Amino acid sequence: MRHLVLFCLLLQLIFELSSSADLRVVPGSGLTLPCLPMQGLDFTGAVVTWTFDGKNISSQAAGSAGSIAVSKNGFYLSISSVIAPNAGEYACVMEHNDIKWSRTYTVKVEALSGYTLKVKVGAEARLPCYRPPSSPANNYSLWFKETDDGKRTQLTPVEIANDDQRLEWYYPNQFDNDQTVVLKKAVEGDAGIYHCESDEGERFNSIHLIMEAGRAPFSCSEFTTPWEPCQDETSRSWAPMLEESQAEFSMKLYSHLSQWQPSKNLLFSPISISGVLSHLLLGARDTTRRAIEVALCVPHDFHCVHLQMKRLKEKLAGSLQTASQIYYNQNMTVNESFTRQSMQFYEAEPVRLLASNEENTQMINSWVANKTNNKITQLVDSVPGHTQLILLNAVSFSGQWKVKFDGKDEKALFTKLNGDLVKVPVLYSYRYLVPMEYVPEVKAQVARFPLTGGSSLYILLPHTHKPADLQRVEERMTDTAVRQMIERMKVVSPQHIEVTLPKIQLDVQADMNLLLRKLGLSSLFEEANLCGLYSGGEMFLTDARHRAFLALTKDGVEAGAATSLSFSRSFPSFSALRPFILLLWSEQANVPLFMGRVTEP
């Protein structure tokens, strides 16, 4: 009987993974294809191979349109923003314990054109429009509304909607292929046909908007239970799962931020952003919870995420200080279970906002300054009286060079992206002991600078100062490629080389509001289900900020890093005197702490 049960289970696995599925996808949407035969079984050590139309798949640039990424040890294939060339047959083959399973997906990409959208009165109407890569992207697309008599009226979406102008860009970026707009607080008069077109009249999409009776009142009745407990706190699989999610999340952030500002200095802390979003996830429910989990690249059933975030923070405590907090309106009462778990996992008790704008601004900025050792003294400019919830980010890192630089004050010429030369102070050493190697996964010369506290500064130097070479490296920076780079550099033997690094000090504030929307979290600003945090009614996010500080000095790195490379002499050298990418990585916790680029030292 025992053999029969095992045999039936094996037949079920073969049946599930040998099946095929036909999927119809619209351009611009995200797609995730699983290769797991059955949840709950241990497939550790399984070898998974993905093919597209018979050809092996290699991950492309994460976050770009049509990019394909394989994650979670090959068990998932995802496309960040589907385009027409993604149509075809995807197949995964998994080999485990001398048994081979397969699953096939046939993906059809159908253009959005002439379809009907039904929206409740008072709700948000999202009108999608995806501009093909072949179309010029030097301006916003044009939106028109057509009435029953055939009359067309051109619309003027804005970046932030108000009571007078309710139509806003979903991604306020004229160069983005996604030209979706959002109609706030839709009314009966908004019904009609909407067209999205190019300047030349090329039509990208048409939507027939139909208005229906208003939606039912928001209720938390089914979503008030606390976050699920971690059933197996001693499992060794949770930490690697979080490490992989952190790397994937970091590369996704870098892809978005680098595309918005292709030629400017860039700096952010993925560990801080993921920490605050995970904290908010503790109180999220239903579709809001799933949206945050997708944004953070964590599985939906990963109940131990908060426990692992706590353990990750403990690992990093020696060198990294994080400032993550939630402030809420004084007229609200935060759920007791959220407050208790917030203290348990994040050592942060939600704080009530005070009576006035000035008091709240001073309270928040003073708290941030205290948590960052005064590296960041101003995070918010004001706190309007209608604020319901504030999401804060602040990070401070300090690490000393394990190998010291010469103490002399020297200057050298830095070549900018446009070829201009600027004289900058530099750190210099004629014989600096450091691992250095060309890494084909990212197509860059990479140097690893060990720091105290179990971290390292990785500097990725493109072939030349030209924008195309910098972009080529950035496009190769998937989570898989970067993790391969980290492992590769760990075994490279240090050598004595001439090193020149610019002394830099960066203070960058990323557009978190736009970034959250790009991560698929626009619902936080409109109708978030945060019933686990507050069960007294609907709540929405009014502001989100992230600010990072970086200084590279003769003593070490404070909250960041920078670099460049050259082999113009017979004696090996590493000269960071042209645009480069920096990555501050915790070797102890195996996660990225800071990422950025330096184009203007």
VMD Tcl script that draws the C-alpha trace (Angstrom):
set ca {
  {0.00 0.00 0.00}
  {2.83 2.38 0.81}
  {4.35 1.92 -2.66}
  {0.99 2.56 -4.27}
  {0.62 5.93 -2.51}
  {4.06 7.06 -3.60}
  {3.38 5.92 -7.14}
  {0.11 7.87 -7.30}
  {1.84 10.97 -6.02}
  {4.51 10.62 -8.69}
  {1.83 10.27 -11.36}
  {0.23 13.46 -10.11}
  {3.53 15.34 -10.37}
  {4.16 14.08 -13.88}
  {0.62 14.99 -14.93}
  {0.91 18.50 -13.55}
  {4.30 19.30 -15.05}
  {3.72 17.62 -18.36}
  {0.64 19.77 -19.01}
  {0.53 22.90 -21.16}
  {-1.33 26.18 -20.84}
  {-2.42 28.86 -23.30}
  {-2.09 32.40 -21.97}
  {-3.38 35.63 -23.51}
  {-1.52 38.73 -22.34}
  {-1.93 42.42 -23.13}
  {1.14 44.61 -23.88}
  {2.66 46.34 -20.87}
  {1.37 43.85 -18.29}
  {3.61 41.73 -16.07}
  {3.78 37.95 -16.43}
  {5.14 35.26 -14.08}
  {5.35 31.60 -15.13}
  {5.96 29.00 -12.36}
  {7.86 25.77 -12.91}
  {6.94 24.27 -9.53}
  {5.10 20.94 -9.76}
  {3.39 21.17 -6.36}
  {3.64 23.51 -3.39}
  {5.00 22.16 -0.13}
  {7.46 19.61 -1.57}
  {11.22 19.90 -1.25}
  {12.94 20.29 -4.62}
  {16.26 21.49 -3.22}
  {19.03 20.76 -5.71}
  {16.70 20.48 -8.71}
  {18.11 21.70 -12.05}
  {15.65 23.86 -13.98}
  {16.07 24.91 -17.62}
  {13.84 27.39 -19.45}
  {13.54 27.77 -23.23}
  {11.71 30.22 -25.48}
  {10.69 28.85 -28.88}
  {13.28 26.10 -28.41}
  {16.21 28.36 -27.44}
  {17.71 28.53 -23.95}
  {16.79 31.66 -22.01}
  {19.34 33.99 -20.44}
  {18.14 36.82 -18.18}
  {18.00 40.25 -19.73}
  {17.98 43.70 -18.13}
  {15.57 43.53 -15.21}
  {12.79 46.08 -15.37}
  {13.09 47.05 -19.04}
  {10.24 46.42 -21.48}
  {10.13 42.80 -22.60}
  {12.95 41.74 -20.29}
  {12.96 38.09 -19.19}
  {14.29 37.09 -15.79}
  {14.60 33.66 -14.16}
  {14.48 33.72 -10.35}
  {14.08 31.59 -7.23}
  {16.65 29.00 -8.42}
  {14.93 28.78 -11.80}
  {11.48 27.92 -10.48}
  {9.96 31.16 -11.84}
  {10.26 33.03 -15.12}
  {9.00 36.60 -15.24}
  {8.56 39.30 -17.88}
  {8.47 42.78 -16.36}
  {6.47 44.45 -19.14}
  {5.21 42.23 -21.96}
  {5.73 43.36 -25.57}
  {4.81 41.72 -28.89}
  {8.16 39.84 -29.36}
  {7.47 37.99 -26.07}
  {4.75 35.93 -27.78}
  {5.69 32.27 -28.26}
  {6.23 28.98 -26.46}
  {7.94 28.88 -23.05}
  {9.00 25.53 -21.67}
  {10.65 24.58 -18.41}
  {12.35 21.24 -17.73}
  {13.16 20.24 -14.15}
  {15.46 17.34 -13.27}
  {15.43 16.05 -9.71}
  {16.54 12.67 -8.32}
  {16.94 11.15 -11.81}
  {13.40 12.16 -12.78}
  {12.57 14.78 -15.43}
  {9.40 16.89 -15.56}
  {8.32 19.52 -18.07}
  {5.74 22.28 -18.42}
  {4.87 24.35 -21.47}
  {3.19 27.74 -21.81}
  {1.98 29.25 -25.06}
  {1.85 33.02 -24.68}
  {-0.16 35.19 -27.07}
  {0.24 38.97 -26.91}
  {-2.96 40.72 -27.92}
  {-3.00 44.45 -28.58}
  {-5.23 46.59 -26.39}
  {-7.65 48.13 -28.85}
  {-11.36 48.74 -28.85}
  {-12.13 47.05 -25.53}
  {-14.65 47.97 -22.84}
  {-13.80 49.06 -19.30}
  {-16.53 49.19 -16.64}
  {-15.84 51.36 -13.56}
  {-17.90 52.16 -10.49}
  {-18.90 55.81 -9.95}
  {-16.46 57.38 -7.50}
  {-13.71 54.83 -8.19}
  {-10.46 55.22 -10.11}
  {-10.45 54.46 -13.84}
  {-7.07 53.35 -15.17}
  {-6.83 53.75 -18.95}
  {-3.85 51.72 -20.20}
  {-1.69 52.71 -23.15}
  {1.56 51.03 -24.12}
  {3.71 52.75 -26.74}
  {5.59 50.23 -28.95}
  {9.41 50.39 -28.72}
  {9.54 51.32 -32.41}
  {7.56 54.54 -31.82}
  {9.44 57.78 -30.96}
  {9.54 58.46 -27.21}
  {10.48 62.14 -27.16}
  {7.16 63.40 -25.79}
  {4.01 62.29 -23.99}
  {1.43 60.45 -26.07}
  {-1.80 62.27 -26.89}
  {-5.11 61.35 -25.24}
  {-8.54 62.13 -26.73}
  {-12.14 61.58 -25.63}
  {-14.76 60.85 -28.29}
  {-18.46 61.54 -27.70}
  {-21.45 59.70 -29.21}
  {-21.72 62.21 -32.05}
  {-18.10 61.55 -33.08}
  {-16.67 64.82 -31.71}
  {-13.12 64.49 -30.32}
  {-11.71 66.50 -27.42}
  {-8.01 66.45 -26.57}
  {-7.27 65.75 -22.91}
  {-4.46 67.19 -20.80}
  {-3.28 64.73 -18.15}
  {-1.17 66.18 -15.32}
  {1.52 64.66 -13.12}
  {-0.51 65.06 -9.91}
  {-4.31 65.32 -10.13}
  {-6.42 67.69 -8.04}
  {-10.11 68.54 -7.67}
  {-10.10 70.61 -10.87}
  {-8.02 68.25 -13.03}
  {-8.71 64.58 -12.29}
  {-6.71 62.97 -15.11}
  {-3.09 62.18 -14.27}
  {-0.22 60.19 -15.79}
  {0.24 56.81 -14.13}
  {4.02 57.07 -14.77}
  {4.79 60.80 -15.19}
  {7.68 60.32 -17.61}
  {7.39 61.35 -21.24}
  {10.12 58.88 -22.25}
  {8.41 55.86 -20.67}
  {6.76 53.38 -23.05}
  {3.88 53.05 -20.60}
  {1.64 56.07 -21.27}
  {-1.23 54.93 -19.05}
  {-3.43 57.61 -17.46}
  {-5.62 57.47 -14.35}
  {-9.01 59.16 -14.02}
  {-9.65 60.04 -10.37}
  {-13.07 59.87 -8.73}
  {-14.87 58.95 -11.95}
  {-18.37 60.37 -12.52}
  {-21.18 59.41 -14.90}
  {-20.13 62.13 -17.35}
  {-16.74 60.45 -17.82}
  {-18.33 57.66 -19.87}
  {-17.19 57.59 -23.49}
  {-14.45 56.37 -25.82}
  {-10.81 57.28 -25.05}
  {-7.97 57.12 -27.58}
  {-4.21 57.13 -26.99}
  {-2.18 58.25 -30.02}
  {1.20 59.52 -31.17}
  {1.90 63.01 -32.52}
  {1.71 61.53 -36.02}
  {-1.73 60.03 -35.41}
  {-0.66 56.43 -34.79}
  {-3.28 54.93 -32.45}
  {-1.93 52.84 -29.60}
  {-5.17 52.05 -27.81}
  {-8.91 52.73 -27.58}
  {-11.03 52.19 -24.47}
  {-14.83 52.34 -24.17}
  {-15.40 53.52 -20.60}
  {-18.78 52.60 -19.07}
  {-19.80 53.99 -15.68}
  {-21.76 51.81 -13.25}
  {-23.39 52.38 -9.87}
  {-21.02 53.26 -7.01}
  {-19.03 50.61 -5.19}
  {-19.94 49.12 -1.82}
  {-18.54 50.86 1.30}
  {-15.04 49.75 2.30}
  {-15.00 47.19 5.13}
  {-12.25 45.54 7.17}
  {-14.52 42.82 8.56}
  {-12.61 39.97 6.87}
  {-9.06 41.30 7.21}
  {-8.44 42.15 10.87}
  {-6.48 39.04 11.92}
  {-2.75 39.53 12.72}
  {0.02 38.49 10.36}
  {0.45 34.69 10.19}
  {3.11 33.24 12.51}
  {6.30 31.71 11.11}
  {5.70 27.98 11.57}
  {9.32 26.83 11.29}
  {11.64 29.51 12.67}
  {14.67 27.19 12.53}
  {14.44 26.40 8.81}
  {17.66 27.15 6.94}
  {15.85 27.92 3.69}
  {14.30 31.23 4.82}
  {17.52 33.27 4.92}
  {18.68 32.35 1.37}
  {15.15 33.05 0.13}
  {15.27 36.58 1.58}
  {18.80 37.15 0.24}
  {17.67 36.28 -3.27}
  {14.59 38.49 -2.95}
  {16.72 41.40 -1.71}
  {19.08 41.10 -4.68}
  {16.22 40.89 -7.18}
  {14.44 43.85 -5.56}
  {17.65 45.93 -5.58}
  {18.33 45.39 -9.28}
  {14.70 46.24 -10.08}
  {15.06 49.54 -8.20}
  {18.33 50.35 -9.94}
  {16.78 49.64 -13.35}
  {13.89 52.04 -12.72}
  {15.98 54.83 -11.20}
  {18.75 54.64 -13.80}
  {16.24 54.85 -16.68}
  {14.63 57.99 -15.24}
  {17.97 59.76 -14.78}
  {20.37 58.22 -17.32}
  {23.17 60.76 -16.85}
  {22.95 61.99 -13.24}
  {24.49 60.86 -9.99}
  {22.43 58.11 -8.41}
  {22.31 56.76 -4.87}
  {19.80 54.73 -2.89}
  {19.67 52.09 -0.19}
  {17.61 49.03 -1.21}
  {17.88 47.61 2.29}
  {16.17 50.71 3.71}
  {13.38 50.81 1.11}
  {12.65 47.10 1.45}
  {12.69 47.44 5.24}
  {10.01 50.13 5.27}
  {7.85 48.34 2.69}
  {8.14 45.11 4.69}
  {7.08 47.03 7.78}
  {4.03 48.31 5.90}
  {3.38 44.79 4.58}
  {2.77 43.74 8.17}
  {-0.53 45.64 8.09}
  {-1.49 45.12 4.42}
  {-4.27 42.75 3.42}
  {-5.93 41.31 0.30}
  {-4.80 42.86 -3.02}
  {-2.63 45.48 -1.28}
  {-0.69 42.73 0.48}
  {-0.16 40.82 -2.77}
  {0.98 44.00 -4.55}
  {3.61 44.74 -1.88}
  {4.82 41.11 -1.91}
  {5.24 41.25 -5.70}
  {7.06 44.58 -5.43}
  {9.43 43.13 -2.80}
  {9.96 39.94 -4.87}
  {8.89 37.67 -1.99}
  {6.54 34.68 -2.37}
  {2.93 35.15 -1.23}
  {3.17 32.31 1.31}
  {6.48 33.51 2.81}
  {5.06 34.05 6.32}
  {8.56 34.25 7.84}
  {9.53 37.42 5.94}
  {9.25 39.66 9.02}
  {11.25 37.31 11.23}
  {13.98 37.18 8.57}
  {13.98 40.98 8.21}
  {14.58 41.19 11.96}
  {17.46 38.71 11.77}
  {18.90 40.53 8.76}
  {18.89 43.80 10.70}
  {20.70 42.06 13.58}
  {23.39 40.80 11.19}
  {23.96 44.31 9.85}
  {23.89 46.10 13.21}
  {27.69 46.36 13.41}
  {28.01 48.71 10.44}
  {24.54 49.81 9.28}
  {22.00 51.93 11.12}
  {18.52 52.04 9.62}
  {15.77 54.56 10.30}
  {12.37 53.13 9.43}
  {9.17 54.38 11.00}
  {5.45 54.85 10.43}
  {3.65 58.03 11.53}
  {-0.14 58.18 11.55}
  {-2.93 60.71 12.03}
  {-3.89 61.47 15.64}
  {-7.56 60.73 14.88}
  {-6.75 57.11 14.07}
  {-6.27 54.14 16.38}
  {-3.65 51.66 15.19}
  {-4.57 48.00 15.70}
  {-3.05 46.46 18.82}
  {-1.83 43.40 16.90}
  {0.05 45.60 14.40}
  {1.65 47.63 17.18}
  {2.74 44.46 18.98}
  {4.18 42.81 15.86}
  {5.75 46.07 14.73}
  {7.71 46.18 17.98}
  {8.47 42.45 17.80}
  {9.92 42.44 14.28}
  {10.99 46.03 13.56}
  {11.59 47.53 17.01}
  {9.42 50.46 15.94}
  {6.24 51.57 17.67}
  {3.93 53.57 15.33}
  {3.93 57.23 16.35}
  {0.98 59.66 16.31}
  {1.39 62.90 14.42}
  {1.16 66.10 16.46}
  {-1.27 69.00 16.12}
  {0.64 71.34 13.80}
  {2.64 71.16 10.58}
  {5.69 72.75 12.22}
  {5.70 70.34 15.19}
  {5.40 67.29 12.93}
  {8.12 68.49 10.56}
  {10.51 69.08 13.45}
  {9.61 65.78 15.14}
  {10.25 63.71 12.01}
  {13.46 65.47 10.96}
  {14.85 65.32 14.51}
  {14.16 61.59 14.66}
  {15.85 61.00 11.30}
  {18.88 63.10 12.29}
  {19.22 61.12 15.50}
  {19.01 57.77 13.69}
  {21.57 58.76 11.04}
  {24.12 60.45 13.29}
  {23.22 63.78 11.70}
  {24.18 62.65 8.20}
  {20.61 63.45 7.14}
  {19.07 66.37 9.00}
  {16.10 67.17 6.78}
  {13.91 64.53 5.18}
  {10.53 66.28 5.01}
  {9.71 69.92 4.27}
  {6.19 69.92 5.68}
  {3.44 67.65 7.00}
  {-0.01 68.86 5.79}
  {-2.89 68.58 8.23}
  {-4.75 66.05 6.04}
  {-1.86 63.57 6.22}
  {-3.01 60.06 7.19}
  {0.20 58.07 6.93}
  {3.88 58.89 6.33}
  {6.45 56.36 5.10}
  {10.04 57.29 6.04}
  {13.47 56.05 4.94}
  {16.91 56.99 6.27}
  {20.13 54.97 6.33}
  {23.61 55.46 7.77}
  {26.64 53.27 7.04}
  {30.22 53.52 8.25}
  {33.10 51.27 7.23}
  {36.87 51.77 7.31}
  {39.27 50.73 4.54}
  {41.08 47.53 5.50}
  {43.93 48.71 3.29}
  {44.68 52.41 3.82}
  {45.30 55.01 1.11}
  {48.17 57.48 1.06}
  {47.50 60.55 3.20}
  {48.57 63.12 0.60}
  {46.10 65.64 -0.83}
  {46.11 65.06 -4.58}
  {43.92 65.99 -7.54}
  {43.31 64.40 -10.93}
  {41.13 64.93 -14.02}
  {37.77 63.15 -14.11}
  {36.24 62.56 -17.57}
  {32.47 63.18 -17.62}
  {29.92 61.47 -19.88}
  {30.09 64.30 -22.42}
  {33.90 64.18 -22.53}
  {34.47 67.30 -20.42}
  {37.33 67.18 -17.92}
  {37.02 68.37 -14.34}
  {39.74 68.40 -11.66}
  {38.70 66.55 -8.48}
  {40.37 65.58 -5.16}
  {41.33 61.90 -5.17}
  {42.38 59.02 -2.96}
  {45.63 57.56 -4.30}
  {47.93 54.63 -3.63}
  {50.82 53.47 -5.80}
  {50.66 49.86 -4.52}
  {47.18 49.12 -3.17}
  {46.35 45.46 -2.43}
  {42.95 44.76 -3.97}
  {41.17 42.01 -6.00}
  {40.48 43.21 -9.54}
  {39.19 41.39 -12.64}
  {37.14 41.82 -15.79}
  {33.72 40.22 -15.12}
  {31.95 39.15 -18.33}
  {28.55 38.81 -16.60}
  {28.40 42.61 -16.27}
  {30.92 43.55 -19.00}
  {32.96 45.74 -16.65}
  {36.27 45.87 -14.86}
  {35.45 45.22 -11.21}
  {37.47 45.96 -8.09}
  {36.53 44.85 -4.60}
  {37.57 47.08 -1.68}
  {37.16 45.26 1.68}
  {35.80 47.32 4.57}
  {35.50 46.75 8.28}
  {32.21 45.39 9.58}
  {31.96 42.55 7.07}
  {31.20 44.66 3.97}
  {32.92 45.44 0.66}
  {32.75 48.25 -1.85}
  {32.46 46.96 -5.43}
  {33.25 49.38 -8.21}
  {32.16 48.54 -11.75}
  {34.07 50.47 -14.39}
  {32.71 50.55 -17.97}
  {35.07 50.31 -20.93}
  {35.04 54.08 -21.64}
  {33.45 57.27 -20.35}
  {30.80 57.21 -23.11}
  {27.08 56.91 -22.12}
  {26.61 53.80 -24.31}
  {29.26 51.87 -22.34}
  {27.72 52.88 -19.00}
  {24.28 51.85 -20.23}
  {25.63 48.52 -21.50}
  {26.90 47.66 -18.00}
  {23.64 48.76 -16.37}
  {21.59 46.60 -18.74}
  {23.64 43.56 -17.70}
  {23.05 44.14 -13.98}
  {20.37 41.54 -13.26}
  {20.19 39.99 -9.81}
  {21.65 36.76 -11.21}
  {24.58 38.51 -12.91}
  {25.41 40.60 -9.83}
  {25.32 37.61 -7.49}
  {27.60 35.74 -9.91}
  {29.91 38.74 -9.89}
  {30.01 38.77 -6.07}
  {30.86 35.06 -5.90}
  {33.47 35.42 -8.63}
  {35.23 38.32 -6.92}
  {35.38 36.48 -3.59}
  {37.89 33.99 -5.05}
  {39.98 36.51 -7.01}
  {43.40 36.90 -5.39}
  {44.38 40.46 -4.36}
  {47.20 42.10 -6.29}
  {49.22 45.26 -5.86}
  {47.90 47.88 -8.26}
  {47.91 51.62 -8.60}
  {44.53 52.92 -7.41}
  {42.94 56.32 -7.91}
  {39.45 57.01 -6.54}
  {37.69 60.39 -6.48}
  {36.75 61.75 -3.07}
  {32.99 62.08 -3.33}
  {30.10 63.16 -1.17}
  {26.59 62.45 -2.44}
  {23.28 63.48 -0.95}
  {20.46 62.18 -3.15}
  {16.71 62.13 -2.60}
  {14.92 59.68 -4.88}
  {11.37 60.24 -6.12}
  {9.77 57.58 -3.94}
  {6.22 58.47 -4.98}
  {6.99 57.72 -8.61}
  {9.10 54.69 -7.68}
  {6.25 53.12 -5.69}
  {3.93 53.55 -8.66}
  {6.51 51.95 -10.94}
  {6.69 49.03 -8.52}
  {2.95 48.51 -8.94}
  {1.98 50.14 -5.63}
  {-0.14 53.04 -6.84}
  {-3.05 51.65 -4.79}
  {-1.25 52.79 -1.63}
  {-2.06 56.37 -2.64}
  {-5.71 55.67 -3.50}
  {-7.50 52.81 -1.73}
  {-5.00 50.70 0.16}
  {-6.27 47.81 2.25}
  {-4.25 48.31 5.44}
  {-6.83 46.67 7.70}
  {-4.09 44.90 9.65}
  {-2.80 48.35 10.63}
  {-6.07 50.29 10.96}
  {-9.54 48.75 10.85}
  {-11.57 51.95 11.24}
  {-11.93 52.64 7.52}
  {-10.09 53.18 4.24}
  {-6.64 54.70 4.39}
  {-4.13 55.97 1.85}
  {-0.50 57.00 1.69}
  {0.09 60.75 1.27}
  {3.85 60.91 0.96}
  {6.87 58.61 0.68}
  {10.51 59.73 0.83}
  {13.91 58.17 0.66}
  {17.20 60.04 1.05}
  {20.67 58.57 1.01}
  {24.04 60.09 1.92}
  {27.41 58.87 0.73}
  {30.96 60.00 1.46}
  {34.20 58.41 0.31}
  {37.15 59.66 2.39}
  {40.73 58.70 3.20}
  {39.44 56.72 6.21}
  {36.67 54.74 4.51}
  {33.08 54.80 3.26}
  {30.14 56.45 4.95}
  {26.85 55.26 3.44}
  {28.12 54.68 -0.09}
  {30.92 54.14 -2.56}
  {32.55 55.14 -5.89}
  {35.18 53.90 -8.54}
  {36.87 53.71 -12.08}
  {39.53 51.66 -14.00}
  {42.37 52.04 -16.59}
  {45.20 49.82 -17.98}
  {47.20 52.47 -19.74}
  {50.48 51.54 -18.03}
  {52.53 48.39 -17.76}
  {52.05 48.44 -13.98}
  {48.42 47.44 -13.15}
  {46.21 50.35 -12.20}
  {42.61 51.09 -11.23}
  {41.66 54.70 -11.89}
  {38.10 55.81 -11.10}
  {38.35 58.97 -13.16}
  {35.37 58.44 -15.43}
  {31.69 57.52 -14.76}
  {31.31 54.31 -12.77}
  {28.79 52.22 -10.82}
  {29.15 51.49 -7.12}
  {27.74 48.67 -5.02}
  {28.13 48.46 -1.26}
  {27.57 44.81 -0.33}
  {27.36 43.14 3.07}
  {29.49 40.00 2.83}
  {28.22 38.96 6.26}
  {24.50 39.14 5.38}
  {24.99 38.57 1.61}
  {22.72 41.47 0.59}
  {23.25 44.86 -1.12}
  {23.20 47.91 1.19}
  {23.73 50.82 -1.21}
  {23.77 51.18 -4.98}
  {24.47 54.09 -7.24}
  {26.50 55.66 -10.00}
  {28.90 58.60 -10.14}
  {28.85 60.82 -13.21}
  {29.46 64.21 -11.53}
  {32.00 63.85 -8.68}
}
mol new
graphics top color blue
foreach p $ca { graphics top sphere $p radius 0.5 }
foreach p [lrange $ca 0 end-1] q [lrange $ca 1 end] { graphics top cylinder $p $q radius 0.2 }
display resetview
